[in-house]
Amino acid sequence: MTDTRIPPGPAAPGSRRPPRTPVTGRRSRTRATAGTGRLAALLVSPTLLVLTIVVLYPTVMALRESLYGPKGLDPKTGFIRSTEPFVGLRNYADILGAAGDRFWNAFWNTTFFTVVTVGLETVIGVTMALIMHRAFSGRALVRAGILVPWAVPTAISGLLWRWIFNSDGIANALLGHQILWTTEGFHAKVAVIVAEVWKTAPFIGLLVLAGLQVIPNEVYEAARLDGASALRRFWHITLPLVKPALLVAMLFRCMDALRMFDLPYILIGAQKNSVETLSMLAQNEASNVRFGPASAYAVLLFLYVFLIALAFVRLLGADLVGGAGTGGGRRSGRRFVFARRAEVTA
């Protein structure tokens, strides 16, 4: 039989048609968002579990331990206590009192090493990256030679530089003076800075080299045709484009330098006021079975590192992500090329 259904027409003036339900994707979007959220939580949960075990739990335990003092002698019995006494915030108060001089000395040593080494490593690392990025004969050998110090373990590097800075070592032979590098004084700081910069400058160079690899050659060619010098090309094109990678490298190096321990410990030695850092101070307290004060020093170091990292990310967050920083760098490079063309045209 033929289909005799009449297509719906306009409603009669006196009739009522049931309201048509609007078709919206609200429910589907809600379900998709909930499903995406559950999937994201499932994927991130292993990482959060590892961070909880490796970072959160030790931090909480160190904070708890910092509220207890050393066992010592019990004044009531005259014997060594079997448990650590609860002292509250006394360990933190002692840092500003009797132990304040040693703490602030270690604090300023840590800050000094961080500022000087990261600054020198940034300049030298960028120079290394520019050298490794150029095309010349034997570039692979030069890259391997530059990256060798970063591959050497820190303990081996400390022993190596200890031999170099020995009283009859290569450093004194080159200088022609007898300097006791591994004793107290500013020369001990210089020895640590030289060894640290030699060890970790290739790390910054490696990350900056990765940023240089993604810069299009057309930008450099346009700037070169417009008469821009090498210095102006570096300042207006290279530096803005590699800024995200450079900032990430500086952030990593700041975190490592603030936790510096093994290099000055092996190169100069323990309990040297000239090079003692916060990590060395905490280790020294723990080695003397003073776990409460050691934990207090470790907690303060953790807060110091956390605040520096937070300030770094807050101030330079857009550039660290790379989206805003990279786009801004490319726009800066294009603006420079266009400005140069305008100058040439005028």
Disulfide bonds with the S-S distance in Angstrom:
none
